[in-house]
Amino acid sequence: MKKAVVLLSVLSVHMVLFAQHRQVKIAGSVGVENVNISVLNTRYGTSSDAEGRYEQLLFDRTKPVDLLYTCIGYRDTVVSLTPRMLQHDSVGISFVMRRMDYNLQEVGVSASRDFYRTEKAASIADIGFWGDRVLVLEQRKGKSELVVVSLEGEREAQCAFDSLYESIHVDCLGDYILVGAQHCCQDYSKSNAYKKNKA
């Protein structure tokens, strides 16, 4: 009888440990493609497909988990899951990402001379303010070129890209993001290195 109790205890502990380490599938829809879904404080994450659907596996059921949903032009969303919620083999999380509202005031701009003139066969796709510099995104023959211009209109630096980008976004850290129809590019190192060299 004593051996049976010990055997049952060992088996029950083994089953509890096994249940805690099974994978949990998180799946759902966010209504938007290319939404980044990150498991905070880990290196795990995924992104939504063209229909806004996604799947992510979690490997630890014993700790609370925070999922961060981000996408350019939409509000960031955090969903928290408790260990109790993670006891199921799959958890469904679906919602529609909310667009970011920008309440911008009307701005009047005037100049007495041309501030910046593109080279021939180029057009200006977008302009962004980057600290005390202006970023000018030029397009020519299916390619893009980013030009850094001083506030006096002098060309200070430029970088050519083989991809066609349509707009510039400068984030809260001062890094810029080039956005195109097919993809986007965020530059961390060049912007910070350029700022350090100019200081």
Secondary structure, DSSP 4 states (H G I P E B T S, - for coil): -HHHHHHHHHHHHHHHHHHHTS-EEEEEE-SSTT-EEEETTSS-EEE--TTSEEEEEE--SSS-EEEEEE-TTB--EEEEE-TTGGGSSEEE----PPBPP--PPP-----SS-S--PPTT-EEEEEEEETTEEEEEEEETTEEEEEEEETTS-EEEEEEESS---EEEE-TTS-EEEE-SS-EEEESHHHHHHHHHH-
